[in-house]
Amino acid sequence: MKSWVDFQPAIGNLCISVELLLKSVIAEKALYMLYVGLPDEAKLLLCYPDSLTKEHNSVSYIGDLKYFSYKTIEMDKASSFLFHFYPEIKQEYKGFFHSLSSIRNVSVHASVPDFQKYELESIAYHSTRLFHKVSELGVFKYFPFSPEKKTVNFLKYYEGEKVKKVKDALDNARKVVKSGKLNESFSYCDDWAMMVQECPICGQNGVYTGETEESSDDNGVSLNFLCESFECDACGLKLEDFEELELAGMETSIDREDDVEQWCHEHGYYDDDRWDHS
């Protein structure tokens, strides 16, 4: 019920907390990758310490690292590294990091106009789940995560609201179909981050957004589309993230076998052993 000004500090603090969590994971897994523009001496110290003699001035560089004399990577890059370490959580959290990155700087240094309480709740919900997930993954032995009762109640409340939101979206789409007043569908995709598929409610073409993921072995290239959201212009069905797709019983992963030839052509694989000319 309050204006966005009243909870802007909470948004900023959540953004910084998530950013520090990401950078802590990188520091634990690959410390060197945390920094930007390190001098060669510091790179050697982090990557090949055994190659340095006792005459090397290591103490000064250790001090510089301790007191944050060097810049660290941006949040986008940090989340990318997290997904390299734990690809199994990429589909669930990619959309969250994308939205969080876009508001991080303005929430900390400026203002966030037209920011609604629901969006604050969304950030709080996904941030809490992320901290819990990192704890479950066992990244840090010293980082057990046990949310307080108020936080657990908030998570249950938010999950209940999300279920209701998805149910309303499905019911409204069905009402449009029942009324026979379908809109014209303009569904199309022009890159590998989109995929046209039949809407489960009205049967018209809708569009998934997400990411096409490649894997290759001795048998050649295979493609899989990881779904992150769905929208149908015809009946108005709109599901905004991976979790909503799951709640609606929608596809979250689609085989793109029919598109392999086009993918290989666009990525120059015709001269590669992974592409079978036969």
N, C-alpha and C positions, 0 to 999 in steps of 0.2 A: 504493500500500500504506500510505500515511501518512494520518493524520487530517486533517480539513479545516482544523484550526488551522494546520498547517504551511504550507499554500499560500494562506491568506487574503491575505497581503501581495501575492502575485502577482496575485490576482484584482483587488484594489484598484488596483494599478499599471496593469493592462491597461485597467480601466474609465476611469481618469484619462487614459491615453494616447489612447484612442478619443475621449473627450470633447474633449480639446485638439485632436485632428485635425479634428473636426467644426467647432469654433469657429475654427480657422485657415482652413478653407474659407470660412466665412461672412465672416471678416475680409477675406479676399482678394476676395470677390464683392460683399458688401454690408455694409460695416463697421457702419453705423448699426443694422442689425438684430441685432447681437450684444448690444446693451445693453438693460437694463430701467430705466425711470424716469429717463432723462437729463433734465437741465434744458434749457430752451428754447435757451439760449446754446450748449450743446454740440451739440444737434440741428442748429442752424443751421451750426455749424462743420463738421460731418460731411457735411451734405447740400447746403448752399449757401454754401460758403466764399467764393465770388466776390462774394456780396452784402454781405459784411462790410467795414467800413472799417478803416483801420489803427489807429483808436482802440479798436477792440474788443479786449477782454482775452483774446485767443486763447491766449496762452502758459499761463495758469493751467489752462485746460480741457485743453490738450494734455498738461500734466503730470499732471492727474487721470486721463486715459485711460491714460497710460503706466504709472502706478503702481496701476492697478486700483482706483480709488476708487469706481467704479460697478459695480453687479452685472451679471453677464451672464446670458443665458438658460439654462434647464435643458436637460438632454440630450435630452428628448423634443422640445422645440422645435427644438433644433439639428439633430436627425436629420430633422425635417420640412422644414427649409430645404434640407438636402442633397438630399432627393428632389425639391424644386422645381427645384434647379439641374440635377440629373441624374436625371430620372424613369426612365431606362432601368435603373437599379440598384435601384429601390424594391422590386420583387418579391423579389429575392434577399436583401436585407438588412433588410427591415422586421421580420421575426420576430426577428432577432438583436438589433436595437436595442431591441425591446420587452422581451426577456428581460434585456438588459444594464441597461436603465434601472431595472428592478425590483430589481436587486441592487447598484446602484452605491453608494447611500448606506450601506447596511448593511455592505458590504464595506470601505468606507473608514473608517466611523466606529464600527461595532459588530462583531457577529459574524455568521457565515453558517452557521447550524445545518443539518444534513442536506444539506450541499453535497458532491457526489461529485467524485472526480477526473475522471470523464468530462466533467462540466460545465466544469471548468477547461480541459480539452483543447479543448472545443467553443469556449469564449471565445477561447482562444489561436489556434485555427484560423481562426475567422471574423474576428478582429481582424487577423491577418496578411494574410488575403485582402483585407480592406478597405484596408489601407495600400498594398498592391500595386495595387488598383483605382484608388485616388486618384492614385497615381503614373502609371498608364497614362492616366488622363483628362487629365493635364497641367495640373492645377490650379496647381501650383507649379513654376516653372522650376528652383527650387533644391531640389527634393525628389525626387531619384532614389531608387528603392527596389530594393535588391538583397539578398534574404535570404541569410543565411549558410548554409553547407552543413548544419549541424545543423537549422536551421529548415526547409530544403527537405526533409530526411529526415523531419522530423516531419509536414510537410504530406502527404507521400506515405503515411506510416504511417496518418494519420488518414483520408485518402481511401480507403485500402484497408479500414480498419475500417468505414467508412460503406457501402462497397459490400457488404461481408459482412453488415452489419446489414440492409440493404434486401433482400438475397437471402434471409436467414433469415426476414424478415417475410413475403415472398411465398411461400416454401416452407411455412411454418407455416400460412398461410391456405389454401393448396392442400390440405394434409393434413386440415384441418377439413372442406373441401368433399368430399374423397374419403371421409372417414369418415361423411358424411351427418349429422353432428351440428352443424348450423348453429344458432346462437343466434337468438332473436327479434330482429328489427331494430326499433329505436325511432327511426330516422332522421327528422329533421324540421329545418326551419330557420324561424327566427322574425325574422330581420333580413337586411339586405343583405350581411352579413359571412359568410354561410353559404349553401351551395347543395347540394341533394340531387341525387346522380347515381348511376347504376348502378355497382356495384363490378365491376371487370374480372375479379376472381377468382371470386366466387360469384354475381354477377348480381343480388344484392339491393341495396337502397338504402343508400348510404353518404353521408357528408357531407364536402364540401370546406369548409375555412375559408379566408378570404382577404378580398378587397375588391372591391366593385363599382365600376367606373370608368366615368364618363359622358363622352361626347364628343358634340358637336353641331355641325351645319353647316346649310346651306340645305335639306338633305334631312330634317332633323329630329334627334331624339335617338337615339343608339345606346349600348348598354351592353355592357361586357365584364367578365367576372369573372376576377380574377387570383388563381390558386390558391396557397395557402401550405402547406396540410397536408390530409390525408385520413384518415378513420377509418370503418371498417365494423364495426358491432356483430355482424353475422351470422357472418362468418368470422374476425373479429379483426384484419384487416389495419389497420395503423396506420403512416402515413408522416408524419414530424414537421415537415418543412420543404420549401422549394422544391427544394433540391438532391436530397432523397430522392425527390420526385415525378419529377424528371427521370431519376434513375437507374432508377426502376421503369417508365419509359415511360408515366407517367400524364399526364393533361391538366394543363397549367399555365395555360391561358387558355381560357375558355368564353364563347361568344356568348350574351347574355341577351336576345335580340331579343323573345322571347315575354313578357318582363316589363316591356317599355318602358311599356305603358299604365299598369300599377300604379305604376311609378316616377314617371311624370309626374303621376299623381293625387296621390301622397304628397308630391311636391315642388312642387305648385302650378303646373304648367306648362300647365294647360288654357287659361289666358288669355295664354299666351306664344306668340309666332310659331313657336317651335321645335316646338310640338305641332300636328299637322295634324288638325283635327276630322273630316275626311273619312275 
